[in-house]
Amino acid sequence: MSEIPPSLSVAIVANDPLARAGLATLLAAEPACDIIAQMSLADWLADLQTDDWDEARLDGVVWDVGWAAVVALPEDPFPLPVVALLPDETAVSHLWSLGIQAMLRRDASAGTILAALQTAVHGVAALDVEFVTAVRPATPTAPEILPELVELTPREQEVLTLLAEGLTNKAIAHQLEISDHTVKFHVNAILGKLNAQSRTEAVVQATRLGLLLL
């Protein structure tokens, strides 16, 4: 039986009402996403200062940054995992310094956004490949602390990418035009190579090792 990805309780934050509505429509089509609030950035930051806001019911926030003046944000304003959707890399470094470690382009797919939020929930960074240089340390990582090399076959890499988008085994089989049994074989191989106990853990491990660039 295919594992059903856990549902994420999400708040959508965007200053532009049209952006909020568009993002809500995009994510509402995902069975693994439960949208429980929509608001502007100012309203959310204000609500965080009151007792009315129950952040415990949220897994995370999807924030369409747009062209907001992020330099005016208070320090450490985000007590929850946040996926920031950005038009370009201009604000990436500043948001990274505030603790936001999941940043994608505004045109990211719903599956990519949810995969980024899932990894953020587990404390793992998820960056669009074009944003990596904005936060990469100037000095190279010492070889002795690099993670152990994990090699996936081209087919396993395809399956892993679709796993990160939240697809079930049946959906992966349909998209790759292979049998459910073959997909299960590849998923088990991926779990073994990544020393993971679940599909979600496999995505987290793959992101840590640089096998997935969201």
Order of alpha helices (4+ residues) and beta strands (2+ residues): beta-alpha-beta-alpha-beta-beta-alpha-beta-alpha-beta-alpha-alpha-alpha-alpha-alpha
